[in-house]
Structures are given as structure tokens and as C-alpha cells.
Amino acid sequence: MAVNQAAYVTRKGDDTSGAVLIKRISPGFLCVVFQSVFAEDGLRKWMPMTGNDPVAEADADAFVARQTRYDEDLWVVEVEAPDYWTPDGV
């Protein structure tokens, strides 16, 4: 449950298409970047693209920059949240 969490659209993609990345920024500026994917069961889930362990914000920003080179329609949302927070609440 999101309580008192700030979220910002830091990169606006195409209004009708484009993947979404969520960059979770935790205390200490450690980050995990999540991307929406379809699981084997066909349901959408959020996968930690920078790994399960948080990385430095500079590393997360470098990952996002690489992805934007491949997808010009990419959306990026930054969320200030605790380490345990995930977009799908799992």
C-alpha cells in the first residue's frame, strides 16, 4: 500500500504506446528499476531489471539511459519508497 510516497514522471513516452520503467528510490539513494513484463501464467508483473538488490542511483540512471536508446516511447516514473516496496505489492 502506498502511503505518503512521492512519485514523479521523469520521462514522458508516447501517449498510446511505450514501455514503463519504475525507478524506486529508497533512503540512501539506493535504487531498483522495475519493468512490466508478462509472466508465464499470462499475468503482468513487475520485474527488477537492475537485480534484486538495490544499486547506486548513478547505476540505475545508466540503465534507464541505455533503455531509452532502444525505446524512444519509454515512460519513466520515479517513486520515493522504502526498500521493501514493489510496484505490484509483492
Secondary structure in CASP SS format (residue, H / E / C, confidence):
PFRMAT SS
TARGET T0000
AUTHOR 0000-0000-0000
METHOD secondary structure of the structure
MODEL  1
M C 1.00
A C 1.00
V C 1.00
N C 1.00
Q C 1.00
A C 1.00
A E 1.00
Y E 1.00
V E 1.00
T E 1.00
R E 1.00
K C 1.00
G C 1.00
D C 1.00
D C 1.00
T C 1.00
S C 1.00
G C 1.00
A C 1.00
V E 1.00
L E 1.00
I E 1.00
K E 1.00
R E 1.00
I E 1.00
S E 1.00
P C 1.00
G C 1.00
F C 1.00
L E 1.00
C E 1.00
V E 1.00
V E 1.00
F E 1.00
Q E 1.00
S E 1.00
V E 1.00
F E 1.00
A C 1.00
E C 1.00
D C 1.00
G C 1.00
L C 1.00
R E 1.00
K E 1.00
W E 1.00
M E 1.00
P E 1.00
M C 1.00
T C 1.00
G C 1.00
N C 1.00
D C 1.00
P C 1.00
V E 1.00
A E 1.00
E H 1.00
A H 1.00
D H 1.00
A H 1.00
D H 1.00
A H 1.00
F H 1.00
V H 1.00
A H 1.00
R H 1.00
Q H 1.00
T H 1.00
R H 1.00
Y H 1.00
D C 1.00
E C 1.00
D C 1.00
L C 1.00
W E 1.00
V E 1.00
V E 1.00
E E 1.00
V E 1.00
E E 1.00
A C 1.00
P C 1.00
D C 1.00
Y C 1.00
W C 1.00
T C 1.00
P C 1.00
D C 1.00
G C 1.00
V C 1.00
END
